[in-house]
Amino acid sequence: MSRAIAARNRLGLAARYHADDPHRVAEARRDLAAAKIADYVERVLADAPPLTDEQRTRLAELLRPVRRPAASRAAVVADRLAELDGGDAA
């Protein structure tokens, strides 16, 4: 069973039996989104030729800004561009 199918089942259960707990349902929705992305990436990579270290690093960097809490999207993008260029964001 794919991750997405299992996550969709968990969301259904959360929505049906824990509808009074919006945080639990929201977490299940977030888990489903992440599972769909993971399944998609695995399918695409299975069909692609092997990636170089640089290509893998660049793809991994796409996810990195998401981990920074409470920062504006513009600030996160500016910081990442500065890191990739080897300079400061100012």
Contact map, one row per residue, 1 for C-alpha under 8 A:
111011000000000000000000000000000000000000000000000000000000000000000000000000000000000000
111111000000000000000000000000000000001000000000000000000000000000000000000000000000000000
111111100000000000000000000000000011011000000000000000000000000000000000000000000000000000
011111110000000000000000000000011011001000000000000000000000000000000000000000000000000000
111111111000000000000000000000000000000000000000000000000000000000000000000000000000000000
111111111100000000000000000000000000000000000000000000000000000000000000000000000000000000
001111111110000000000000000100110010000000000000000000000000000000000000000000000000000000
000111111111000000000000000000010000000000000000000000000000000000000000000000000000000000
000011111111100000000000000000000000000000000000000000000000000000000000000000000000000000
000001111111110000000000000100000000000000000000000000000000000000000000000000000000000000
000000111111111000000000100110010000000000000000000000000000000000000000000000000000000000
000000011111111100000000000000000000000000000000000000000000000000000000000000000000000000
000000001111111111000000000000000000000000000000000000000000000000000000000000000000000000
000000000111111111100001100100000000000000000000000000000000000000000000000000000000000000
000000000011111111100000100000000000000000000000000000000000000000000000000000000000000000
000000000001111111100000000000000000000000000000000000000000000000000000000000000000000000
000000000000111111100000000000000000000000000000000000000000000000000000000000000000000000
000000000000111111111101100000000000000000000000000000000000000000000000000000000000000000
000000000000011111111100100000000000000000000000000000000000000000000000000000000000000000
000000000000000001111100000000000000000000000000000000000000000000000000000000000000000000
000000000000000001111111100000000000000000000000000000000000000000000000000000000000000000
000000000000000001111111110000000000000000000000000000000000000000000000000000000000000000
000000000000000000001111111000000000000000000000000000000000000000000000000000000000000000
000000000000010001001111111100000000000000000000000000000000000000000000000000000000000000
000000000010011001101111111110000000000000000000000000000000000000000000000000000000000000
000000000000000000000111111111000000000000000000000000000000000000000000000000000000000000
000000000000000000000011111111100000000000000000000000000000000000000000000000000000000000
000000100110010000000001111111110000000000000000000000000000000000000000000000000000000000
000000000010000000000000111111111000000000000000000000000000000000000000000000000000000000
000000000000000000000000011111111100000000000000000000000000000000000000000000000000000000
000000100000000000000000001111111110000000000000000000000000000000000000000000000000000000
000100110010000000000000000111111111000000000000000000000000000000000000000000000000000000
000100000000000000000000000011111111100000000000000000000000000000000000000000000000000000
000000000000000000000000000001111111110000000000000000000000000000000000000000000000000000
001100100000000000000000000000111111111000000000000000000000000000000000000000000000000000
001100000000000000000000000000011111111100000000000000000000000000000000000000000000000000
000000000000000000000000000000001111111110000000000000000000000000000000000000000000000000
001000000000000000000000000000000111111111000000000000000000000000000000000000000000000000
011100000000000000000000000000000011111111100000000000000000000000000000000000000000000000
000000000000000000000000000000000001111111110000000000000000000000000000000000000000000000
000000000000000000000000000000000000111111111000000000000000000000000000000000000000000000
000000000000000000000000000000000000011111111100000000000000000000000000000000000000000000
000000000000000000000000000000000000001111111110000000000000000000000000000000000000000000
000000000000000000000000000000000000000111111111000000000000000000000000000000000000000000
000000000000000000000000000000000000000011111111100000000000000000000000000000000000000000
000000000000000000000000000000000000000001111111000000000000000000000000000000000000000000
000000000000000000000000000000000000000000111111100000000000000000000000000000000000000000
000000000000000000000000000000000000000000011111111000000000000000000000000000000000000000
000000000000000000000000000000000000000000001011111000000000000000000000000000000000000000
000000000000000000000000000000000000000000000001111100000000000000000000000000000000000000
000000000000000000000000000000000000000000000001111111110000000000000000000000000000000000
000000000000000000000000000000000000000000000000011111110000000000000000000000000000000000
000000000000000000000000000000000000000000000000001111111000000000000000000000000000000000
000000000000000000000000000000000000000000000000001111111100000000000000000000000000000000
000000000000000000000000000000000000000000000000001111111110000000000000000000000000000000
000000000000000000000000000000000000000000000000001111111111000000000000000000000000000000
000000000000000000000000000000000000000000000000000011111111100000000000000000000000000000
000000000000000000000000000000000000000000000000000001111111110000000000000000000000000000
000000000000000000000000000000000000000000000000000000111111111000000000000000000000000000
000000000000000000000000000000000000000000000000000000011111111100000000000000000000000000
000000000000000000000000000000000000000000000000000000001111111110000000000000000000000000
000000000000000000000000000000000000000000000000000000000111111110000000000000000000000000
000000000000000000000000000000000000000000000000000000000011111111100000000000000000000000
000000000000000000000000000000000000000000000000000000000001111111110000000000000000000000
000000000000000000000000000000000000000000000000000000000000111111110000000110010000000000
000000000000000000000000000000000000000000000000000000000000001111111000000000000000000000
000000000000000000000000000000000000000000000000000000000000001111111000000000000000000000
000000000000000000000000000000000000000000000000000000000000000111111110000100000000000000
000000000000000000000000000000000000000000000000000000000000000001111110000000000000000000
000000000000000000000000000000000000000000000000000000000000000000011111000000000000000000
000000000000000000000000000000000000000000000000000000000000000000011111101100000000000000
000000000000000000000000000000000000000000000000000000000000000000000111111100000000000000
000000000000000000000000000000000000000000000000000000000000000000000011111110000000000000
000000000000000000000000000000000000000000000000000000000000000000000001111111000000000000
000000000000000000000000000000000000000000000000000000000000000000000011111111100000000000
000000000000000000000000000000000000000000000000000000000000000010010011111111110000000000
000000000000000000000000000000000000000000000000000000000000000010000000111111111000000000
000000000000000000000000000000000000000000000000000000000000000000000000011111111100000010
000000000000000000000000000000000000000000000000000000000000000000000000001111111110000110
000000000000000000000000000000000000000000000000000000000000000010000000000111111111000000
000000000000000000000000000000000000000000000000000000000000000000000000000011111111100010
000000000000000000000000000000000000000000000000000000000000000000000000000001111111111110
000000000000000000000000000000000000000000000000000000000000000000000000000000111111111110
000000000000000000000000000000000000000000000000000000000000000000000000000000011111111000
000000000000000000000000000000000000000000000000000000000000000000000000000000001111111000
000000000000000000000000000000000000000000000000000000000000000000000000000000000111111100
000000000000000000000000000000000000000000000000000000000000000000000000000000000111111110
000000000000000000000000000000000000000000000000000000000000000000000000000000100110011111
000000000000000000000000000000000000000000000000000000000000000000000000000001101110001111
000000000000000000000000000000000000000000000000000000000000000000000000000000000000000111
